[in-house]
Amino acid sequence: MTDMRWLVITGPMQPDIAVILPCYNEEAAIAATIKGFAAALPDARIYVFDNNSRDRTVEVARAAGAIVRTERMQGKGHVVRRMFSDVEADIYVMADGDATYDAAAAPEMIRMMLDERLDMVVGARRSEVEEAYRRGHRFGNAMLTGILARLFGTSFSDILSGYRVFSRRFVKSFPVLSEGFEIETEISVHALELQMPVSELVTAYGARPEGSVSKLSTYRDGWRILRTIGTLFRLERPVLFFGAIGVALALLAIILSIPLGITYWQTGLVPRLPTALLSTGLMIMAVLNGFCGLILDTVVRGRREVRRLAYLSFPAPGHTDR
């Protein structure tokens, strides 16, 4: 791995690398995190973005040699938005400040990005320690990853990983809308929707050091992530979303109308007028949902074209042509 590191950071076109670490109450782990990335990427600038920590995270990070910034709006999504806005670099290495991710894997992830002209490389977590990756989190991650794959097609094996390497054109063309831990889901969907070249690298995932506590709530944040997937599905796949609602309403209308049709065929009468009105209303709503999906699909295509043009306004990673 050492030889690979020097392969990445030397050469005629040395990229400007920034390590960006969102932090909240990581006094016990941030120094080790900074030390690990400083050893793996000695030429990189290391930024710590503190999110209103109540311990000595800021002081410890500064003492360890990091550039410390502050984001007052609480939530990881707000921190990532600030990091992407403020930091200028060719390559961005994002990880959590809890010393669980393998900093030594960063040079290989960067090499993959440069050699294959990728816009994102995800550090897919492989844990050797049971305490590092709680069973509930493992199951939730697998479930959410499967849902994302079904809704948006080809996905990643670990959509919730906080260890990622980004190109400049990814960072500067990504409109961060999330507020909390659902930010990783939004990042994954953004890459899939614009059909960016991306890849994964399996990396080690360790337990937190003593004194460091996870800020992730299995149920609350899991629900927020699931809700984010649903929202993004509605925004990015309106034909399927509203079409599914329309089909469900149409089927319900047909089921309710079958007895009415039989009675009318036999007697020429419609004795249950409320049911007939309900069936008619449901069918009208089904048709409206279908048209709504078609209209919104046109809007989404226009938005996607604008985002794609903004993305293409930046050169590809490792671009050397003049």
C-alpha positions as CSV (number, residue, x, y, z in Angstrom):
1,M,0.0,0.0,0.0
2,T,2.9,2.3,0.7
3,D,4.2,2.0,-2.9
4,M,0.7,2.7,-4.2
5,R,0.5,5.9,-2.1
6,W,3.6,7.3,-3.7
7,L,2.3,6.3,-7.1
8,V,-0.7,8.5,-6.5
9,I,0.8,11.6,-5.0
10,T,3.8,12.0,-7.3
11,G,3.9,12.8,-11.0
12,P,3.8,15.7,-13.4
13,M,0.1,16.4,-12.7
14,Q,-0.2,16.1,-9.0
15,P,-3.8,16.6,-8.0
16,D,-4.9,18.9,-5.2
17,I,-6.4,16.6,-2.5
18,A,-8.6,17.7,0.4
19,V,-9.7,15.4,3.2
20,I,-13.0,16.6,4.6
21,L,-14.2,15.3,8.0
22,P,-17.6,16.1,9.4
23,C,-17.5,16.0,13.2
24,Y,-19.8,16.1,16.2
25,N,-18.4,15.3,19.7
26,E,-15.4,13.2,18.5
27,E,-12.8,14.4,21.0
28,A,-11.8,10.7,21.6
29,A,-11.3,9.8,17.9
30,I,-10.6,12.9,15.8
31,A,-6.8,13.0,16.5
32,A,-6.4,9.4,15.4
33,T,-8.5,10.0,12.3
34,I,-6.4,13.1,11.3
35,K,-3.1,11.2,12.0
36,G,-4.2,8.3,9.8
37,F,-5.1,10.4,6.8
38,A,-2.0,12.6,7.3
39,A,0.1,9.4,7.1
40,A,-1.8,8.0,4.1
41,L,-2.0,11.3,2.1
42,P,0.9,13.5,3.4
43,D,0.3,16.2,0.7
44,A,-3.4,16.5,1.3
45,R,-5.0,19.3,3.3
46,I,-7.2,18.0,6.1
47,Y,-10.3,19.9,7.1
48,V,-12.5,19.2,10.1
49,F,-15.9,20.7,10.0
50,D,-17.3,20.8,13.5
51,N,-21.1,20.7,14.0
52,N,-21.6,22.4,17.4
53,S,-19.6,19.8,19.5
54,R,-19.9,20.2,23.2
55,D,-16.6,18.5,24.0
56,R,-13.0,19.4,23.0
57,T,-13.2,18.3,19.3
58,V,-12.2,21.6,17.9
59,E,-9.1,22.0,20.2
60,V,-8.0,18.4,19.6
61,A,-8.4,18.7,15.8
62,R,-6.4,22.0,15.7
63,A,-3.7,20.5,17.8
64,A,-3.5,17.5,15.4
65,G,-2.8,19.8,12.5
66,A,-6.2,20.0,10.8
67,I,-7.9,23.1,9.3
68,V,-11.0,23.6,11.5
69,R,-14.2,25.1,10.3
70,T,-17.6,25.3,12.0
71,E,-21.2,24.7,10.7
72,R,-23.9,26.0,13.1
73,M,-26.9,24.3,11.5
74,Q,-27.2,20.9,13.1
75,G,-27.1,17.8,10.9
76,K,-24.6,15.9,8.7
77,G,-26.4,17.1,5.6
78,H,-25.8,20.7,6.5
79,V,-22.1,20.0,7.2
80,V,-21.6,18.3,3.9
81,R,-23.3,21.2,2.1
82,R,-20.9,23.6,3.8
83,M,-17.8,21.4,3.0
84,F,-18.7,21.1,-0.6
85,S,-19.3,24.8,-0.9
86,D,-16.2,26.1,0.9
87,V,-13.4,23.7,0.1
88,E,-11.7,23.9,-3.3
89,A,-9.7,20.9,-4.5
90,D,-9.4,18.5,-7.4
91,I,-10.2,15.4,-5.3
92,Y,-12.2,15.2,-2.1
93,V,-11.8,12.4,0.4
94,M,-14.7,12.4,2.8
95,A,-14.8,10.2,6.0
96,D,-16.3,10.4,9.4
97,G,-14.2,11.6,12.3
98,D,-14.7,8.5,14.5
99,A,-11.5,6.6,13.4
100,T,-13.6,3.7,12.1
101,Y,-12.6,4.0,8.4
102,D,-9.3,2.7,7.0
103,A,-7.4,5.8,6.0
104,A,-4.7,3.6,4.4
105,A,-7.2,2.7,1.7
106,A,-7.5,6.3,0.5
107,P,-4.6,6.3,-1.9
108,E,-6.0,3.2,-3.7
109,M,-9.4,4.8,-4.0
110,I,-7.8,7.9,-5.5
111,R,-5.7,5.8,-7.9
112,M,-9.0,4.1,-9.1
113,M,-10.6,7.5,-9.6
114,L,-7.7,8.9,-11.7
115,D,-7.0,5.7,-13.7
116,E,-10.6,5.0,-14.5
117,R,-11.8,8.7,-14.7
118,L,-14.4,8.1,-12.0
119,D,-16.5,10.7,-10.2
120,M,-17.0,8.8,-7.0
121,V,-15.4,5.8,-5.3
122,V,-17.3,4.4,-2.3
123,G,-15.5,2.6,0.5
124,A,-17.8,-0.4,1.0
125,R,-17.4,-1.4,4.6
126,R,-16.1,-4.8,5.7
127,S,-16.1,-5.3,9.4
128,E,-13.9,-7.8,11.3
129,V,-15.3,-6.7,14.6
130,E,-19.0,-7.3,15.6
131,E,-19.1,-4.1,17.7
132,A,-18.0,-2.0,14.7
133,Y,-21.1,-2.7,12.7
134,R,-24.2,-3.4,14.9
135,R,-26.6,-6.1,13.6
136,G,-29.5,-3.7,13.4
137,H,-27.4,-1.3,11.3
138,R,-26.2,-4.2,9.1
139,F,-29.7,-5.4,8.4
140,G,-31.1,-1.8,7.8
141,N,-28.2,-1.0,5.4
142,A,-28.9,-4.2,3.4
143,M,-32.6,-3.5,3.3
144,L,-32.2,0.1,2.2
145,T,-29.6,-0.8,-0.3
146,G,-32.0,-3.4,-1.8
147,I,-34.8,-0.8,-2.0
148,L,-32.6,1.7,-3.7
149,A,-31.5,-0.9,-6.3
150,R,-35.1,-1.8,-7.1
151,L,-36.2,1.8,-7.5
152,F,-33.2,3.3,-9.3
153,G,-31.5,0.3,-10.9
154,T,-27.9,-0.6,-10.4
155,S,-26.8,0.5,-7.0
156,F,-24.0,0.1,-4.5
157,S,-23.4,-2.6,-2.0
158,D,-23.1,-0.1,0.9
159,I,-25.2,3.1,0.2
160,L,-24.7,4.3,3.8
161,S,-20.9,4.3,3.8
162,G,-19.5,7.7,4.9
163,Y,-16.2,6.9,3.3
164,R,-16.1,8.3,-0.3
165,V,-13.7,9.9,-2.7
166,F,-15.3,12.5,-5.1
167,S,-14.1,14.4,-8.1
168,R,-14.4,18.1,-8.3
169,R,-17.1,18.0,-10.9
170,F,-19.2,15.8,-8.6
171,V,-18.9,18.0,-5.6
172,K,-19.5,21.3,-7.4
173,S,-22.5,20.0,-9.4
174,F,-24.3,18.4,-6.4
175,P,-27.2,20.4,-4.9
176,V,-27.1,19.1,-1.3
177,L,-30.7,19.1,0.0
178,S,-30.6,16.7,2.9
179,E,-30.2,17.7,6.5
180,G,-29.1,14.6,8.4
181,F,-27.6,11.1,7.9
182,E,-29.8,10.6,4.8
183,I,-27.1,12.6,2.9
184,E,-25.4,9.4,1.8
185,T,-28.6,8.2,0.1
186,E,-29.0,11.5,-1.7
187,I,-25.4,11.3,-2.9
188,S,-25.9,7.8,-4.3
189,V,-29.1,8.7,-6.1
190,H,-27.5,11.8,-7.6
191,A,-24.7,9.7,-9.1
192,L,-27.2,7.1,-10.4
193,E,-29.6,9.7,-11.9
194,L,-26.8,11.5,-13.8
195,Q,-25.3,8.1,-14.8
196,M,-21.8,9.1,-13.5
197,P,-18.9,6.7,-13.7
198,V,-18.6,5.3,-10.1
199,S,-17.1,2.3,-8.4
200,E,-16.6,0.7,-5.0
201,L,-13.6,-0.5,-3.1
202,V,-14.0,-2.9,-0.1
203,T,-12.3,-1.3,2.9
204,A,-11.8,-2.4,6.5
205,Y,-14.2,-1.0,9.1
206,G,-13.2,-0.9,12.7
207,A,-14.8,-0.3,16.1
208,R,-14.9,3.2,17.6
209,P,-12.2,4.0,20.1
210,E,-13.2,4.1,23.8
211,G,-15.1,7.3,24.6
212,S,-16.5,7.7,21.1
213,V,-20.2,7.2,20.7
214,S,-22.3,6.7,17.6
215,K,-24.7,9.5,16.7
216,L,-26.8,7.3,14.4
217,S,-30.2,6.2,15.7
218,T,-31.2,2.9,14.1
219,Y,-34.9,3.5,13.9
220,R,-35.1,7.3,13.7
221,D,-32.4,7.7,11.1
222,G,-33.5,4.5,9.3
223,W,-37.0,6.0,8.9
224,R,-35.5,9.3,7.6
225,I,-33.4,7.5,5.1
226,L,-36.4,5.4,3.9
227,R,-38.5,8.5,3.7
228,T,-35.7,10.2,1.6
229,I,-35.6,7.3,-0.8
230,G,-39.4,7.6,-1.2
231,T,-39.1,11.4,-1.8
232,L,-36.3,11.0,-4.3
233,F,-38.3,8.3,-6.1
234,R,-41.3,10.7,-6.3
235,L,-39.1,13.5,-7.6
236,E,-36.9,11.5,-10.0
237,R,-39.4,8.8,-11.2
238,P,-42.8,10.6,-11.3
239,V,-44.2,8.4,-14.1
240,L,-43.6,5.2,-12.0
241,F,-44.6,6.9,-8.7
242,F,-47.9,8.5,-9.8
243,G,-48.5,5.7,-12.3
244,A,-48.5,3.2,-9.5
245,I,-50.9,5.3,-7.5
246,G,-53.1,5.6,-10.6
247,V,-53.2,1.9,-11.3
248,A,-54.1,1.2,-7.6
249,L,-57.0,3.6,-7.7
250,A,-58.2,2.3,-11.1
251,L,-58.1,-1.3,-9.8
252,L,-60.1,-0.3,-6.7
253,A,-62.6,1.6,-8.9
254,I,-63.1,-1.4,-11.1
255,I,-63.5,-3.8,-8.2
256,L,-66.2,-1.6,-6.7
257,S,-68.0,-1.2,-10.0
258,I,-68.2,-4.9,-10.9
259,P,-71.3,-5.6,-8.6
260,L,-72.9,-2.4,-10.0
261,G,-72.3,-3.5,-13.5
262,I,-73.8,-6.9,-12.8
263,T,-76.9,-5.4,-11.2
264,Y,-77.3,-2.9,-14.0
265,W,-77.0,-5.7,-16.6
266,Q,-79.7,-7.7,-14.8
267,T,-82.2,-5.0,-13.8
268,G,-81.2,-1.9,-15.8
269,L,-81.0,0.0,-12.5
270,V,-78.1,1.5,-10.4
271,P,-79.5,1.1,-6.8
272,R,-76.2,1.9,-5.0
273,L,-75.6,5.5,-6.2
274,P,-72.9,6.4,-3.6
275,T,-70.8,3.4,-4.6
276,A,-71.2,4.4,-8.3
277,L,-70.1,8.0,-7.5
278,L,-67.1,6.6,-5.4
279,S,-66.0,4.4,-8.3
280,T,-66.3,7.3,-10.8
281,G,-64.3,9.6,-8.5
282,L,-61.6,7.0,-8.0
283,M,-61.3,6.5,-11.8
284,I,-61.0,10.2,-12.3
285,M,-58.3,10.4,-9.7
286,A,-56.5,7.5,-11.4
287,V,-56.5,9.3,-14.7
288,L,-55.3,12.6,-13.0
289,N,-52.4,10.8,-11.4
290,G,-51.4,9.3,-14.7
291,F,-51.4,12.8,-16.4
292,C,-49.6,14.3,-13.4
293,G,-46.8,11.7,-13.7
294,L,-46.4,12.4,-17.5
295,I,-46.3,16.2,-17.0
296,L,-43.8,16.0,-14.1
297,D,-41.6,13.6,-16.1
298,T,-41.1,16.4,-18.6
299,V,-40.1,18.8,-15.9
300,V,-37.7,16.2,-14.4
301,R,-36.1,15.6,-17.7
302,G,-35.5,19.3,-18.0
303,R,-34.0,19.5,-14.5
304,R,-31.8,16.5,-15.2
305,E,-30.5,18.1,-18.4
306,V,-29.6,21.3,-16.5
307,R,-27.8,19.2,-13.8
308,R,-26.0,17.2,-16.5
309,L,-24.7,20.4,-18.2
310,A,-23.5,21.8,-14.8
311,Y,-21.7,18.5,-14.2
312,L,-20.1,18.5,-17.7
313,S,-18.8,22.1,-17.2
314,F,-16.0,20.7,-15.1
315,P,-13.2,18.5,-16.5
316,A,-13.0,14.8,-15.7
317,P,-10.6,13.5,-13.0
318,G,-7.1,13.1,-14.3
319,H,-7.9,15.3,-17.3
320,T,-4.7,16.4,-19.0
321,D,-5.7,17.5,-22.4
322,R,-5.3,21.2,-23.2
